[in-house]
Amino acid sequence: MAKPGAKAGSKHQVFTLLVEVGRKDGDDLPDGASGAAMVCYSSGVDEAEAVRECVALLKQAGLAPLDVTGYGSLDERLAEGHDIPDEERELMQRARDENSIVVAQSTTLFEEKGSGQGATET
């Protein structure tokens, strides 16, 4: 989804974000889910802007973002030795080309009785 007010020619980068969302009426998460974890690629001139834009978009989509963990730009991740497959790079490039946010993976979270843990990838 393209971001409103994007400036042509600006030095946008794509940042990898892990966003945890909680429950909200009408969020379309499965019955019994406690929330979800989403890997997103978000473009921005810096990571703070990428986080703000991603959170705003998820709220607009009816989700309830609770926490965001940033893993840096492609260059930062490569410098840290991350192995980034071609498929992931293509999604990052799409986010950059479209000045948008791409949800690459969503894992629905369920609290198991007694343990407080559990997840199902969707």
N, C-alpha and C positions, 0 to 999 in steps of 0.2 A: 504494500500500500504506500503510495507516494506521500511524502510529507508536505503539508501546506507551507508556503512562504519560503521554499528552498531557493537559495541564491545560486544562479548559474555561475560556474567557474570557481566556486568555493572549494577549499581543500578538504573535502569530506573523506573520512576513513570509515571502515566498517569495524565495529567492535562486537566481540562475542560476549553475550550476556546470558546468565542463568537467572530466570525470573521464577520465583515461587508465588503462586496465587492461592488465595483462600476461596471459600465459598461465598456466593452472592446469589440472591434470587435471580433466576433467569440466565445463569451462567452456562447452561448446557453441559455441565459436567455430569457424569453418571451418578445415579442414586447411590448413596453410601460413600461417595468420594469425599475426602477431607480437603482436597485441593489438587493442584497440579504443579509440575515443574516443567518449564519450557526453556529450551535453548533457542535463543534469538540472535540474529545478526542484524544490527542496527547501525545505520550510517549517521555520522555527525562530524562536526569540526573537531570535537573532542569527546571523550568518553562520557562526560557529564551530560552533554547535549544528547548523545545517543541513548542514555538511560532515561532522560526526561521524555524524549519522543516515544520510546518503547512503552514506558509506563502509561503515557497519555493514550496511546493507541489501544493498549490492552484494556484500559478503563472504558474507552469508547466502545470496545467490543463486548462490554458487559462482564468483564472479569475483575477480580479484586487483587491486584498486585500487593504482596506483602513484603517481599525482599528481593533485591537485585544484587547479584555478584558479577562483577566485571572481570573478564579474562584478558582484556586488552585487544589491540588491533592485530591484524594479520602479521605485520612486521614484528610486533612485540612478542606474539606467540611463537613465531619462528625463532626469534632470538633466545627464547627460553627453551628451545629444543622440542617444541610440540610437533608431533607428526600430524600434518593436516592433509587428509585425502583430497583427491581431485573433486569429488562430489561436494565436499564442504567448501572448497575454494570457489566452485561454481555458484553456490548459494550466496557466498560473500560478495562475489562479483555482481550478482543480480541485485543485491541490496544496494551496492554502490551505484550501479548503472541507473537504477530506478529511484535512487535516493529514498529508500524505503526500509521497511522492517520485514524480515523473513523469519517466520517461526519454523525452525528446522526440525525440531523434535518436541513432542509433548508427552510427558509421562503423568498419568493420573495417579494420585496418591490416595491410598486407603489406609485407615488406621485399623490394624488387626486387633481384635479383642485381647487385652492384656499386655500387648507389646508396644503399642503406639507407633508401629512401623509397618510399611508395606507400600508397594508401588506396582502399577501396571502401565506398560508403555502403550500409547495410542498413536 
